[in-house]
Amino acid sequence: MSRNRRFALAIAFAALTGVPTAAAAGAAPSSTTNAASQSANEICGYWEDRFGRSFYTHCGATDVAIRTIYQNGTTSDGCVAPGRTFLDGRQKATYAYYIYPC
């Protein structure tokens, strides 16, 4: 099973069971990730900062599509580049997960 497929399954499992994303996905940055852009303790996947702002950090080396779920129940899909992406815009994001490579 490919690493991306395992990651996607871990994220789906986390979404269904309520297990924190970083723990389910292993939170280990990919070896192909630019070391300068990733700190050793950065969380991969969905997370919120201490102010409640939502982010998605992609730790891989290529762009991926993520599905973002908002407070009002709507969803949106979009491609993100490696690194940190801010998710809150017009609506408050409540979760996001990997769906496929872009």
Secondary structure as a PSIPRED ss2 file (coil, helix, strand):
# PSIPRED VFORMAT (PSIPRED V4.0)

   1 M C   1.000  0.000  0.000
   2 S C   1.000  0.000  0.000
   3 R H   0.000  1.000  0.000
   4 N H   0.000  1.000  0.000
   5 R H   0.000  1.000  0.000
   6 R H   0.000  1.000  0.000
   7 F H   0.000  1.000  0.000
   8 A H   0.000  1.000  0.000
   9 L H   0.000  1.000  0.000
  10 A H   0.000  1.000  0.000
  11 I H   0.000  1.000  0.000
  12 A H   0.000  1.000  0.000
  13 F H   0.000  1.000  0.000
  14 A H   0.000  1.000  0.000
  15 A H   0.000  1.000  0.000
  16 L H   0.000  1.000  0.000
  17 T H   0.000  1.000  0.000
  18 G C   1.000  0.000  0.000
  19 V C   1.000  0.000  0.000
  20 P C   1.000  0.000  0.000
  21 T H   0.000  1.000  0.000
  22 A H   0.000  1.000  0.000
  23 A H   0.000  1.000  0.000
  24 A H   0.000  1.000  0.000
  25 A H   0.000  1.000  0.000
  26 G C   1.000  0.000  0.000
  27 A C   1.000  0.000  0.000
  28 A C   1.000  0.000  0.000
  29 P C   1.000  0.000  0.000
  30 S C   1.000  0.000  0.000
  31 S C   1.000  0.000  0.000
  32 T C   1.000  0.000  0.000
  33 T C   1.000  0.000  0.000
  34 N C   1.000  0.000  0.000
  35 A C   1.000  0.000  0.000
  36 A C   1.000  0.000  0.000
  37 S C   1.000  0.000  0.000
  38 Q C   1.000  0.000  0.000
  39 S C   1.000  0.000  0.000
  40 A C   1.000  0.000  0.000
  41 N C   1.000  0.000  0.000
  42 E C   1.000  0.000  0.000
  43 I C   1.000  0.000  0.000
  44 C C   1.000  0.000  0.000
  45 G E   0.000  0.000  1.000
  46 Y E   0.000  0.000  1.000
  47 W E   0.000  0.000  1.000
  48 E E   0.000  0.000  1.000
  49 D C   1.000  0.000  0.000
  50 R C   1.000  0.000  0.000
  51 F C   1.000  0.000  0.000
  52 G C   1.000  0.000  0.000
  53 R C   1.000  0.000  0.000
  54 S E   0.000  0.000  1.000
  55 F E   0.000  0.000  1.000
  56 Y E   0.000  0.000  1.000
  57 T E   0.000  0.000  1.000
  58 H E   0.000  0.000  1.000
  59 C C   1.000  0.000  0.000
  60 G C   1.000  0.000  0.000
  61 A C   1.000  0.000  0.000
  62 T C   1.000  0.000  0.000
  63 D C   1.000  0.000  0.000
  64 V E   0.000  0.000  1.000
  65 A E   0.000  0.000  1.000
  66 I E   0.000  0.000  1.000
  67 R E   0.000  0.000  1.000
  68 T E   0.000  0.000  1.000
  69 I E   0.000  0.000  1.000
  70 Y E   0.000  0.000  1.000
  71 Q C   1.000  0.000  0.000
  72 N C   1.000  0.000  0.000
  73 G C   1.000  0.000  0.000
  74 T C   1.000  0.000  0.000
  75 T E   0.000  0.000  1.000
  76 S E   0.000  0.000  1.000
  77 D E   0.000  0.000  1.000
  78 G E   0.000  0.000  1.000
  79 C E   0.000  0.000  1.000
  80 V E   0.000  0.000  1.000
  81 A C   1.000  0.000  0.000
  82 P C   1.000  0.000  0.000
  83 G E   0.000  0.000  1.000
  84 R E   0.000  0.000  1.000
  85 T E   0.000  0.000  1.000
  86 F E   0.000  0.000  1.000
  87 L C   1.000  0.000  0.000
  88 D C   1.000  0.000  0.000
  89 G C   1.000  0.000  0.000
  90 R C   1.000  0.000  0.000
  91 Q C   1.000  0.000  0.000
  92 K C   1.000  0.000  0.000
  93 A E   0.000  0.000  1.000
  94 T E   0.000  0.000  1.000
  95 Y E   0.000  0.000  1.000
  96 A E   0.000  0.000  1.000
  97 Y E   0.000  0.000  1.000
  98 Y E   0.000  0.000  1.000
  99 I E   0.000  0.000  1.000
 100 Y E   0.000  0.000  1.000
 101 P E   0.000  0.000  1.000
 102 C C   1.000  0.000  0.000
